[in-house]
Amino acid sequence: MPDAFTVLWTHDTCRALRKAGRVGERPPVAFSGVHSSLPAWSGARAGDEVYALHVNRGTVFVVSRMRVDGVGRRDCCGAAPSTWQDPGFPGHGDWSMLGAGGCGATAVHVDATPVRFDVPIPGDLLGRLTWRNRRGQTRGLKHVVDGRLEHVISLQGFYRLTCESAEELAEVADSPAPGLEASMWTAST
């Protein structure tokens, strides 16, 4: 059975996505790293889902829902750099803001929903979301007050959701944005 994870996309990442005109486009790739500046997608395998989240003024948004196709360099990534000055993944230059220049970056190929910033996670759900570690221990979000996230520290990283939270987050991600008739995810599959 596939797992589901969350990854936090920072303000800088989301600002770069907007500036590059990537809103409404489907990222073909994201990047995993070995340094804390770029979360390691450890444990993710083909078929797993990853929810890219963004926090703006206490509201947590689902930016994209990505299904992992595979991890590692492919032909679409372009030539591997021959010097430290060369881009790491020239074939994915349009999506480099997702971490292509990160320390030890590795391409994670995905089938994703379009990038959006209009799908908030309801405040009551924030208090119920839980993640589990490899030993089966669960934890919830810290710093949720009145349905708002006051500090992002407990979202920073790459974390495995419990099955129940993955199902609830899938419902949120599949909900149409105001004015849309059908889910972006459903339209892609």
C-alpha positions in Angstrom: 0.0 0.0 0.0 1.5 3.4 -0.9 2.4 5.9 1.8 1.6 9.6 1.9 3.9 12.4 3.0 4.0 16.1 3.5 6.7 18.5 2.5 6.8 22.2 3.3 7.5 24.6 0.5 8.9 27.9 1.8 7.9 31.5 1.0 11.0 31.7 -1.2 10.0 28.6 -3.1 6.4 29.7 -3.6 7.4 33.3 -4.5 9.7 31.8 -7.2 6.9 29.6 -8.5 4.7 32.7 -8.9 7.4 34.9 -10.4 8.2 32.2 -13.0 4.6 31.8 -13.9 4.3 28.2 -12.7 0.9 28.6 -11.0 -1.5 26.3 -12.8 1.3 24.1 -14.3 2.1 20.6 -13.2 5.6 20.1 -11.8 7.3 17.1 -13.5 9.9 16.9 -10.8 10.8 18.0 -7.3 14.1 17.6 -5.5 15.4 15.8 -2.4 18.6 16.8 -0.7 21.1 15.8 1.9 21.2 19.2 3.7 18.5 20.6 6.0 17.9 23.4 3.4 16.3 20.9 1.1 14.2 18.1 2.8 15.3 14.5 2.1 12.5 12.6 0.6 13.7 9.5 2.5 11.3 6.6 2.5 9.4 7.8 -0.6 8.9 5.2 -3.3 7.2 5.0 -6.6 3.4 5.2 -6.1 3.6 7.2 -2.9 1.9 10.6 -2.6 3.4 13.8 -1.4 1.5 16.9 -0.4 3.4 20.1 -0.9 2.2 22.5 1.8 2.7 26.2 2.2 1.9 28.4 5.2 0.8 32.0 4.8 -0.4 34.0 7.8 -1.3 31.0 9.8 -3.3 29.3 7.1 -1.8 26.0 5.6 -2.4 25.5 1.9 -2.1 22.3 -0.3 0.0 23.7 -3.2 0.3 20.4 -5.1 -0.4 16.7 -4.7 2.4 14.7 -6.3 2.5 11.0 -7.0 6.1 9.7 -7.1 7.1 8.1 -10.4 10.7 7.4 -9.4 13.8 8.9 -7.8 17.1 9.7 -9.6 18.5 11.2 -12.8 16.7 10.4 -16.1 17.4 11.6 -19.6 14.9 14.5 -19.1 17.2 15.9 -16.4 19.9 16.8 -18.9 23.6 16.3 -18.6 25.1 15.9 -15.1 27.2 18.9 -14.1 30.9 18.6 -14.9 31.9 21.5 -12.6 30.4 23.0 -9.5 29.3 26.0 -11.6 27.1 24.0 -14.0 23.4 23.6 -13.3 22.6 20.3 -11.6 19.5 19.6 -13.7 19.5 21.7 -16.9 16.5 19.8 -18.3 14.4 21.0 -15.4 15.5 24.6 -15.4 11.8 25.7 -15.3 11.4 24.0 -12.0 14.8 24.6 -10.4 13.2 26.6 -7.6 12.0 23.3 -6.2 15.5 22.6 -5.1 17.7 21.7 -8.1 20.6 23.7 -6.7 20.3 22.2 -3.2 23.2 20.4 -1.5 23.2 16.8 -2.9 20.0 17.4 -4.8 18.4 14.3 -6.3 15.5 14.5 -8.8 12.2 13.0 -7.7 10.0 12.6 -10.8 6.3 13.1 -10.1 2.9 13.1 -11.6 1.4 16.2 -9.9 -1.6 18.4 -9.8 -1.2 21.9 -10.9 0.5 24.4 -8.5 -2.3 26.3 -6.7 -2.4 28.6 -3.7 -6.2 28.5 -3.1 -6.7 25.2 -1.3 -6.6 25.9 2.5 -6.6 23.1 5.0 -9.6 23.7 7.3 -8.5 24.7 10.8 -10.3 21.8 12.5 -8.4 19.4 10.3 -5.1 21.0 11.2 -5.7 19.9 14.8 -6.4 16.3 13.7 -3.6 15.8 11.2 -1.1 13.1 12.4 2.1 11.8 11.2 3.9 8.5 12.0 7.5 7.6 12.2 9.1 4.2 11.2 8.5 2.8 14.7 4.8 3.5 14.4 4.7 6.4 16.9 2.4 9.2 15.9 2.4 13.0 16.5 0.2 15.9 15.6 1.0 19.5 14.7 2.3 21.8 17.4 1.4 25.4 17.6 -2.2 25.2 16.2 -4.3 27.8 17.9 -7.9 28.5 16.9 -7.4 26.6 13.6 -4.3 28.6 12.6 -0.7 27.5 12.6 1.4 29.9 14.7 4.8 28.4 14.0 5.8 26.2 11.0 8.6 24.2 12.8 6.5 21.0 13.1 5.8 21.1 9.4 9.4 21.6 8.2 10.8 18.5 6.7 9.4 15.4 5.0 7.0 13.4 7.1 4.8 10.3 6.6 1.1 10.8 7.3 -1.1 8.3 9.1 -3.6 6.6 6.8 -6.5 8.5 8.3 -4.8 11.9 7.8 -3.7 11.0 4.3 -7.4 10.3 3.4 -8.6 13.6 4.9 -5.8 15.5 3.2 -6.7 13.8 -0.1 -10.3 15.1 0.3 -9.0 18.6 0.8 -6.6 18.4 -2.2 -9.4 17.0 -4.4 -11.8 19.8 -3.5 -12.5 22.3 -6.3 -11.3 25.8 -5.8 -14.0 28.5 -5.7 -15.5 28.8 -9.1 -14.1 25.4 -10.4 -16.4 22.6 -11.2 -14.1 19.6 -11.1 -11.0 18.6 -9.3 -7.7 19.3 -11.0 -6.4 15.9 -9.8 -9.4 14.0 -11.1 -9.1 15.8 -14.5 -5.5 14.6 -14.8 -6.1 10.9 -14.1 
